[in-house]
Amino acid sequence: MKPARSFASDNNAGVHPKVLQAISSANQGHVVGYGDDPYTAAAVGKFKQQFGSDIDVFMVFNGTAANTLGLKAMTESYQAVICTDAAHIYTDECGAPEKFTGCKLIPITTTDGKLTVESVRHAYHGVGDQHHVQPRAISITQVTEMGTVYTPKEVRDLARFAHQHDMLLHMDGARIANAAVSLGLTLREATRDLGVDVLSFGGTKNGAMGAEAVVFFDRKLCRDFLYVRKQGMQLASKMRFIAVQFEALLTNDLWRKNAEHANRMAALLKREVSKIRQVRIVYKVEANGVFAQIPRQAIAKLQKRYFFYVWNEEEAVVRWMC
Ligand SMILES: Cc1ncc(COP(=O)(O)O)c(C=O)c1O
């Protein structure tokens, strides 16, 4: 039988063969657990090649943990994180960021998945007032949850605003590879060079089996992160098998090839469905997601063949991830 294919999520896809091969190749003999091993050192070296040697990187199992623990390292419980009302940290992490950081998340309505300096300025208040939570971090998602991509200027402006107001910029980069490719930038140019302080670096949606990382460009913030990660139940004992997934993705630009392919497939899908009169593309297709309004009666029929999620029930908008 032909293997099933869906447009539900990048996570419905399998693992890149080179990643599986790397896991298999690392499955030799014994090495010390918990990250004190040559495979982890090699993967950290690959991150440093991408982002510069003066960074710290901590691998975790999933994106919710990368976001939650990264934000925990940036905040105190009386502070607040400003994000969009579509942010994964706000809508799809079952309150983990609130539980672990103790912080209030301040959601800002968005029509394209993005925060702007203007919208953040609106939410930035109560500073110095003992009755108010104190804004401490701006969290942006790149690629956004609506498949759009912040321009370098948009990220830089948000970073500048954050830093001018004693705040930090967090980036949920579950799809940072797709964003970098879309912008024609290196991973570093798309993050650190724009002023991001802490990055959740996504491996899973880029072909890994389950590998995410918290990358600190502001190293002061990770002084206690070893303990934060362990207390957050995200310290892998057999760390080598997470590490080699990153090593594979960050070798010979595999991360880039995978992201280019996914983005190209979304562009193709957009091009083809746009030929259908009843289909309306609702957000700019800038990475690997296509959001379309389609006839309501077509949804269930299509889902039987190629499963996908409905993004907005009322408006019959569906999300097709490549
Ligand atoms: C924007 C975004 N951030 C983070 C994640 C990571 O989530 P998970 O905890 O499922 O790995 C996802 C996955 O769906 C996502 O779309």
The ligand as an SDF file (V2000), in Angstrom:
LIG
                    3D

 16 16  0  0  0  0  0  0  0  0999 V2000
    5.1570   27.4700   16.5180 C   0  0  0  0  0  0  0  0  0  0  0  0
    5.4810   26.2170   17.2550 C   0  0  0  0  0  0  0  0  0  0  0  0
    6.2640   26.2750   18.3330 N   0  0  0  0  0  0  0  0  0  0  0  0
    6.6210   25.1660   18.9970 C   0  0  0  0  0  0  0  0  0  0  0  0
    6.1880   23.9210   18.6020 C   0  0  0  0  0  0  0  0  0  0  0  0
    6.7020   22.7160   19.3180 C   0  0  0  0  0  0  0  0  0  0  0  0
    5.8010   21.9550   19.9570 O   0  0  0  0  0  0  0  0  0  0  0  0
    6.0740   20.5200   20.5380 P   0  0  0  0  0  0  0  0  0  0  0  0
    6.1140   20.6780   22.0240 O   0  0  0  0  0  0  0  0  0  0  0  0
    4.9230   19.7310   20.0800 O   0  0  0  0  0  0  0  0  0  0  0  0
    7.3840   19.9960   20.0260 O   0  0  0  0  0  0  0  0  0  0  0  0
    5.3290   23.8110   17.4980 C   0  0  0  0  0  0  0  0  0  0  0  0
    4.8050   22.4960   17.0850 C   0  0  0  0  0  0  0  0  0  0  0  0
    3.7190   22.3130   16.6700 O   0  0  0  0  0  0  0  0  0  0  0  0
    4.9690   24.9920   16.8110 C   0  0  0  0  0  0  0  0  0  0  0  0
    4.1810   24.9450   15.7200 O   0  0  0  0  0  0  0  0  0  0  0  0
  1  2  1  0
  2  3  1  0
  2 15  2  0
  3  4  2  0
  4  5  1  0
  5  6  1  0
  5 12  2  0
  6  7  1  0
  7  8  1  0
  8  9  2  0
  8 10  1  0
  8 11  1  0
 12 13  1  0
 12 15  1  0
 13 14  2  0
 15 16  1  0
M  END
$$$$
